[in-house]
Amino acid sequence: MKIAMLCFPTPGGSGVVAVELAREMAGFGHEIHLISYAIPFRLEEKAGVFYHEVPLRDFPLFPYPLFTMEVAAKLVAVIEECAPQLIHVHYALPYSIAALLALDISGQKQIKLVTTIHGTDISTWGRDKAMHPLIRHGLGKSDAVTAVSYSLRSEAANLLNVSEEHISVIYNFIDTKRYRHQPEKSLRIKMAPRGEKIILHISNFRPVKRVPDLVRAFNLLVKENREVVLVLVGDGMEKLMARKMAHEMGISSKIRFLETWADPIPLFSIADLVVLPSEKESFGLVALEAMACSLPVVATHTGGLPEVVRDGETGLLVPVNDWIALAAAMRRLLDDHEMHRRFSMAARRRAEQFDTSIVIPRYEALYQKLLNS
Ligand code: GMT
C-alpha cells in the first residue's frame, strides 16, 4: 500500500503515534509518505518512510498564516508525485479539512481518508460550538474515523452528536521489545546521587497536564523528610510556573528540570514512579511507555487513563485536582516495596497487551478493507 500520513511534529503523543505507525507499516513493506511542517519528533531514518515538509510562508500583509491551505497544497503535490491510495490524518483539525480540500482539488475520488482523533482535537475544539460544523464535516466525510480510546469515542459522539458506530477504537500501541526496563546506573546516580527515590513526569507542560498539582504533592513528600527527587521532563507553558513554585516552596534542589528527551527509556528505567496528574488524557501514551519499562503509574482518573492503567494493579488513580490524594498514592507506592514490585510486573504484562504486533495489524486491516471497498 502507498499511504500519506499527516501529523504534528511537536513532542506529543499524536505525532509519536503517527511516526511509529509509519515505521511499523514500512516494516510490513508499505510505502509511507509522512507530511508535517517540521521533522516530526522521534522520526528516524527508515526504509519505506519518506518525509515531505509543508513550507510555512510568511505573508506580511496578513497576520495569520494560511496553515490549512499550505498543508492542502503540499498534500496535492504528494498526491500528484507519489500517488498514495490512502491518506491517514492524525488530529481532526485542521488535517481532515486540509485532506478533504486536497482530495477535492486533485479530483482523485478513489483515495480513501482515515482520520484518527487523539484528544484535544475533540475535548477542546469540540467544546467550541462554532467549530462543530468543521469537525463534523471532517469526521463525516472521512471513510473511517478511529479514536485512541473508548472514552474519547464517547466524548466525541456526545459533544458532536455523531454516531459512535462511525468511530472505531484502535488503542495506541508500544513496541515492547524496544520499550523495556534497561537501567543505566550512571544516570540513576546523576539524577539521585544520595539514592533518593525518583518520581518522573514527562509532558509538554500545557495547563491540561496540571504540573503544579504534582509540585504541590511532591512538596508534601519532601516536607515529611523523605529522600525523593522529582524529574520533570519537557518544555511548555507551565514550566516556568513549576520552577517558580519550587523556588517559593524551597524545594528547587530536589527537582531536576530536563529538556525534552527523544528517548525516554533510560529515564523510565531508573525511575520509581511516573506521575500523570492531567485534567484530561484521552489515552496517556507516557503511561503506556512507562508501564512497558515496568514502571508503576500514579495518574488521575480521567479520560482514557483507566483503560490503560489498571487501578490497584498497575498503578493508582486519583481524582483530578486533588494533590493530597496524589501525594498519598505516591507515598503508598514508594513505601510498600512488595506492592511496588507487584505493580511493576503487572505494568509490564499490561503493556504487552498493547504491543505493536497486536495493534498495527488492526490499522493494516482497516486500510485494506477501505481499499477493497
Ligand atoms: O490532543 C492533544 O492534547 C495532543 C495529543 C498529542 O499530540 O500529544 O495528545 C493526545 O494524544 C495522545 C496520543 O494519542 C494521547 O496519548 C494523549 O492522552 C492525548 N492528550 C490529551 O487527551 C490531553
Residues whose N, C-alpha, C, O or C-beta is under 5 A from the ligand:
A	BS01	GMT	G12 G13 S14 G15 H118 G119 T120 D121 V148 K280 E281 S282 F283 G284 L285
